[in-house]
Amino acid sequence: MDEWEIIENQTIYYRSSENMHEIEDNSIDVIVTSPPYNRKKRYSDDTGVEYNDNRPKDEYFRFLTKVWRECFRVLNPEGIFFLNIGDAAPDQGISEEVVQLTEKVGFYRLQTIIWIKSFLGKGHFTPTGGSRRLNNLWENVFVLVKDKKRYRMNPKAVGIPYADKSNIGRYSNEDLRDAGNVWLVPYSQTTGSTIKKGHEAPFPIELPYKCIKLAGGRKVLDPFTGTGSTLAAAKLLGKKGFGYEKFPRKKVIRKRIEDSSDYFPPTILIPHLEMSVRVLTRILDSVDLPKHLKDRLLNFSKKERTEMMILKDVLDQLNQNLPFLDEYFDHWENERRKKEVSKKIKSLSNYL
């Protein structure tokens, strides 16, 4: 009997995903995975047995094809498969060949999400260590579906507020829009013996978290469990997860899943970030806050008020509070109501 265990509604099979006979046909709603990259990285189990991450290319492709074929079998026609793989300096283009293998077994390539791992010097990436090429700061997340007419996706589940608030009511009744297919997802933790020991490419929880929210559904699969990040995200979102890992670090996987309750993915609002910093800086530099709060001298133009609404959205999403903004919008709402009452009284007086 194959060894397996259940950790808080997440089932892990400690063997290869080349045959996932435990999973029924068409029963999985979302697959999120990152396969071994075949770049001589170290993947070892608790006993020190290592996976050969330096296979001949044809052998590596045959191995992946078996796994992709099983993924196609178990994925629901309404489901989505998110495949993360990037290109390294010596093997540019390998990611394209890997995704073509999924198409050969029947998947339809819907689009590509660009996962940005580092931005303006902050984040995690593997340096080239030389001066003959630039550091690679992003990877592909290929979005694949089994049936291009039946798959389901909810872009607003990972959406962001409108930059232009006049679009509320024009395109949507809520302050939420599709954030697009370029995601800044830095790692919440990349080093330390608990997470990285025995695995040189730990998968950040933030990425599968967003993928699972985007696809929805109830059942999640990761055929290359690694440190257990996809299952940790599934548990965090209340989904039933399944994973396969032939070379497991069980202590790492258990801790990753069990500790996910203490984790909350940060909201990244890149379209508003630069403007928000600029607006906040201008406020702090040019406004006498004590005097404004005391004298209610809060006279901003319509454009400035819109910018401040965006700033408040960003701060609220990041669970930050700026009392000045609360005071301002309370004042503005009271003034708006006074004007409405005054207008109604004037209209009634004219009528009488």
C-alpha positions in Angstrom: 0.0 0.0 0.0 1.3 3.5 -0.9 2.2 5.7 2.1 -0.1 8.7 2.5 -1.5 11.0 5.2 -4.2 13.6 5.8 -3.3 16.9 7.3 -6.3 19.1 8.1 -8.3 18.1 5.0 -5.3 18.0 2.8 -4.3 14.5 1.5 -0.7 13.8 0.5 0.5 10.7 -1.3 4.2 10.1 -0.9 4.9 8.8 -4.4 5.1 9.9 -8.0 2.2 11.6 -9.7 2.9 9.7 -12.9 -0.1 7.5 -11.8 -2.7 9.2 -9.7 -5.2 6.3 -9.5 -6.5 7.6 -6.2 -8.1 10.6 -7.9 -11.3 10.0 -9.9 -11.7 11.2 -13.5 -13.0 14.8 -13.8 -13.0 15.4 -10.0 -10.5 18.2 -9.5 -11.5 21.8 -9.9 -8.1 23.5 -9.9 -4.5 22.3 -10.4 -1.6 24.5 -9.3 1.9 23.2 -9.6 5.5 23.9 -10.4 7.4 20.9 -11.6 11.1 20.1 -11.2 13.0 22.4 -13.6 15.7 19.8 -14.5 18.5 22.3 -13.5 20.5 20.3 -11.0 18.5 21.7 -8.0 18.4 19.6 -4.8 15.2 17.7 -4.0 15.7 15.1 -1.3 13.4 13.2 1.1 13.7 12.8 4.9 16.2 9.9 4.5 18.5 11.9 2.2 17.4 10.1 -1.1 17.6 12.7 -3.9 15.6 13.2 -7.0 17.7 13.3 -10.2 17.1 16.8 -11.4 19.6 16.4 -14.3 17.9 14.0 -16.6 18.4 13.8 -20.3 15.9 16.1 -22.0 13.9 13.3 -23.7 13.6 11.4 -20.4 12.6 14.5 -18.5 9.9 15.2 -21.1 8.6 11.7 -21.0 8.3 11.9 -17.3 6.4 15.2 -17.4 4.1 13.9 -20.2 2.9 11.1 -18.0 2.1 13.5 -15.2 0.3 16.0 -17.6 -1.7 13.1 -19.0 -2.9 12.2 -15.5 -3.7 15.9 -14.8 -5.8 16.0 -17.9 -7.7 12.9 -16.8 -8.6 14.2 -13.3 -9.3 17.9 -14.1 -13.0 18.8 -14.3 -14.0 20.3 -17.7 -14.9 23.5 -15.8 -11.6 23.6 -14.0 -8.3 25.4 -14.6 -4.7 24.2 -14.5 -2.0 26.8 -13.5 1.5 25.6 -14.5 4.4 27.6 -13.1 7.8 27.3 -14.8 10.5 29.8 -15.7 13.6 29.9 -17.9 17.1 29.9 -16.5 20.1 31.5 -18.2 21.4 28.2 -19.8 18.1 26.9 -21.0 16.1 29.8 -22.4 12.9 28.5 -24.0 12.5 25.3 -21.9 9.3 26.6 -20.4 7.7 26.9 -23.9 8.6 23.3 -24.6 7.2 22.1 -21.3 3.8 23.9 -21.9 3.7 22.4 -25.4 3.7 19.0 -23.7 0.5 19.8 -21.9 -1.1 20.8 -25.3 -0.1 17.5 -26.8 -2.0 15.6 -24.1 -5.2 17.7 -24.7 -4.9 20.9 -22.7 -5.9 24.3 -24.3 -3.6 27.2 -23.5 -5.8 30.0 -22.4 -3.2 32.7 -21.6 0.0 33.4 -19.6 0.3 35.1 -16.3 3.6 36.9 -15.7 4.7 36.3 -12.1 7.0 39.1 -11.1 9.2 37.8 -8.2 11.1 41.0 -7.6 10.4 44.7 -8.3 12.8 47.7 -7.9 15.3 45.7 -5.9 12.8 44.1 -3.5 11.8 40.4 -3.6 13.5 37.1 -4.3 15.2 35.8 -7.4 18.3 33.7 -8.3 21.2 36.0 -9.3 23.0 35.2 -12.5 26.3 35.6 -10.7 28.0 37.3 -13.7 28.0 40.3 -16.0 27.0 38.7 -19.3 23.2 38.8 -18.8 20.5 40.5 -16.7 18.9 38.8 -13.7 15.6 37.1 -14.5 13.0 38.6 -12.2 9.9 36.8 -13.5 8.4 33.4 -14.4 5.5 32.1 -16.5 2.3 30.8 -15.0 0.6 29.1 -17.9 -3.2 29.1 -17.7 -4.5 25.8 -19.2 -8.1 24.4 -19.5 -9.5 21.1 -20.4 -12.5 22.5 -22.2 -12.2 26.0 -23.6 -16.0 26.5 -23.7 -16.8 25.2 -20.2 -14.1 26.5 -17.9 -15.0 29.0 -15.1 -13.0 32.0 -13.9 -13.7 34.9 -11.6 -11.2 37.7 -12.2 -12.7 40.0 -9.6 -11.9 37.4 -6.9 -8.3 38.7 -7.2 -9.4 42.2 -8.4 -8.3 45.7 -7.4 -10.3 49.0 -6.9 -10.8 51.3 -9.8 -8.2 54.1 -10.2 -10.9 56.3 -11.7 -13.9 56.1 -9.4 -16.2 57.4 -12.1 -16.1 53.9 -13.6 -18.1 52.7 -10.7 -21.6 52.3 -12.0 -20.4 52.5 -15.6 -18.6 49.2 -15.8 -19.5 47.7 -12.4 -21.6 48.4 -9.4 -18.7 47.8 -7.1 -15.3 49.3 -6.7 -13.5 46.3 -8.1 -12.0 45.4 -11.5 -9.9 42.8 -13.2 -6.2 43.3 -12.1 -4.8 41.7 -15.3 -2.3 39.0 -16.0 0.9 40.6 -14.5 1.2 39.7 -10.8 3.7 41.0 -8.3 3.9 38.1 -5.9 7.0 38.4 -3.6 7.8 35.5 -1.3 6.6 35.9 2.3 9.5 33.7 3.4 12.4 32.3 1.3 15.0 31.1 3.8 15.3 29.2 7.0 15.8 25.6 7.9 12.1 24.9 8.3 11.0 26.0 4.8 14.0 25.6 2.6 15.9 22.6 4.0 16.0 19.9 1.4 14.2 22.0 -1.2 16.0 24.7 -3.2 12.9 26.1 -4.9 10.2 26.7 -2.2 6.9 27.8 -3.7 5.3 30.9 -2.1 1.8 30.5 -0.7 0.8 33.8 -2.3 0.8 32.4 -5.8 -1.4 29.3 -5.4 -3.6 31.4 -3.1 -4.4 33.8 -6.0 -4.8 31.0 -8.5 -7.2 29.1 -6.4 -9.3 32.2 -5.7 -9.3 33.0 -9.4 -10.5 29.5 -10.4 -12.9 28.8 -7.5 -14.2 25.2 -7.0 -13.8 22.9 -4.0 -11.0 20.4 -4.8 -7.3 21.4 -5.5 -4.4 19.2 -6.8 -0.7 19.7 -6.8 1.1 16.8 -8.5 4.5 18.2 -7.3 3.8 19.1 -3.7 7.3 20.2 -2.7 7.1 22.1 0.6 3.2 22.0 0.5 2.5 25.6 -0.4 -0.4 24.8 -2.7 -2.1 22.6 -0.1 -1.4 25.3 2.6 -3.3 27.8 0.3 -6.1 25.3 -0.2 -6.5 24.8 3.5 -6.4 28.6 4.1 -9.3 29.0 1.6 -11.3 26.0 3.0 -10.7 23.7 0.0 -10.0 20.0 0.0 -6.5 19.4 -1.4 -4.6 16.5 -2.8 -0.8 16.4 -3.4 1.8 14.0 -4.6 5.5 14.1 -3.6 7.9 11.2 -4.1 10.8 12.9 -2.2 9.0 14.5 0.8 10.3 16.5 3.7 7.2 15.5 5.8 8.0 17.8 8.7 8.2 20.8 6.3 4.9 19.9 4.6 3.1 19.4 7.9 4.3 22.7 9.3 3.5 24.6 6.1 -0.1 23.3 6.1 -0.7 23.6 9.8 0.8 27.1 10.1 -1.2 28.5 7.2 -4.0 29.7 9.5 -1.6 32.3 10.9 -0.8 33.6 7.4 -2.7 36.2 5.4 -1.5 37.1 1.9 -0.7 40.8 1.4 -2.8 42.7 -1.1 -0.6 44.1 -3.9 -2.1 47.2 -5.5 0.6 48.1 -7.9 -1.5 50.4 -10.2 -2.2 52.6 -7.2 1.1 52.3 -5.3 3.1 55.1 -7.0 0.2 57.6 -7.0 -0.7 56.8 -3.4 2.8 57.4 -2.1 2.8 60.7 -4.1 -0.5 61.8 -2.7 0.3 60.9 0.8 3.6 62.7 0.6 2.0 65.8 -0.7 -0.6 65.8 2.1 2.0 65.4 4.8 4.3 68.1 3.2 1.6 70.7 2.5 -1.2 70.3 4.9 -1.3 71.6 8.5 -3.2 68.6 9.9 -3.9 69.9 13.4 -5.3 73.2 12.0 -7.4 71.4 9.4 -8.8 69.0 12.0 -9.6 71.9 14.4 -11.0 74.4 12.0 -12.5 72.0 9.5 -10.6 73.7 6.7 -10.9 70.7 4.4 -11.4 72.3 1.0 -10.1 69.9 -1.8 -10.9 69.9 -5.4 -12.9 67.1 -7.0 -9.8 65.6 -8.5 -7.9 65.8 -5.2 -10.9 64.1 -3.4 -10.9 61.3 -6.0 -7.2 60.8 -5.4 -7.8 60.7 -1.7 -10.5 58.0 -2.2 -8.0 55.9 -4.0 -5.5 56.4 -1.2 -8.0 55.4 1.4 -8.8 52.2 -0.7 -5.2 51.3 -0.8 -4.7 51.9 3.0 -7.9 49.9 3.8 -6.7 47.0 1.7 -3.4 47.0 3.6 -5.2 47.3 7.0 -3.7 50.7 7.5 -5.4 53.7 9.0 -4.9 57.4 8.4 -7.2 59.3 10.8 -6.9 62.4 8.7 -8.7 60.7 5.8 -11.6 59.5 8.1 -12.0 63.0 9.4 -12.0 64.4 5.9 -14.6 62.0 4.5 -16.9 62.4 7.5 -16.7 66.2 7.0 -17.2 65.9 3.3 -20.3 63.6 3.7 -21.8 66.0 6.3 -21.3 68.9 3.9 -22.8 67.0 1.0 -25.9 66.2 3.1 -26.3 69.8 4.2 -26.2 70.9 0.5 -28.9 68.4 -0.4 -31.1 69.5 2.4 -30.6 73.2 1.5 -31.4 72.4 -2.1 -34.6 70.6 -1.2 -35.7 73.5 1.1 -35.0 76.0 -1.7 -36.9 73.9 -4.2 -39.9 73.6 -1.8 -39.8 77.4 -1.1 -40.0 78.2 -4.8 -42.9 75.7 -5.2 -44.8 77.4 -2.4 
